[in-house]
Amino acid sequence: MPRLRTKAAGAWHQMALACLLFPLAAPSLANDYPTEARVDYVLGCMASNGESYLTMQKCACSIDVIAEHLPYETYEQVETVLGMQDQRGELGVLFRTERSMEDQVQALRQAQADANLRCF
């Protein structure tokens, strides 16, 4: 019988530890961007700022800072809106004149400004 209590106590301690540590991991999980999105950002950043190892480090830092500010879903929506604004015709006009995403676009621009200050 003492062995059963030891296993139960051990399991309880592990569960308690997991519950205590989970809130610390939750913010990083909430803003975890897919690898493809991070690589796409870094490649675009490097194309704009020079293709060197130092630039790659700065661009990787930049997407990390943006991920601290915005959840991936918001980042993805804003990138779509910004990309569609460059389209010609009625579709482009729709995305250029629609104001519902204005706050999210502003949040991305603020995150990019913070990234520039911290990384470049």
Secondary structure, DSSP 8 states (H G I E B T S, - for coil): -HHHHHHHHHHHHHHHHHHHHHHHHHHHHHT---HHHHHHHHHHHHHHH-SSHHHHHHHHHHHHHHHHHS-HHHHHHHHHHHHHHT--HHHHHHHHH--TTHHHHHHHHHHHHHHHHHH-
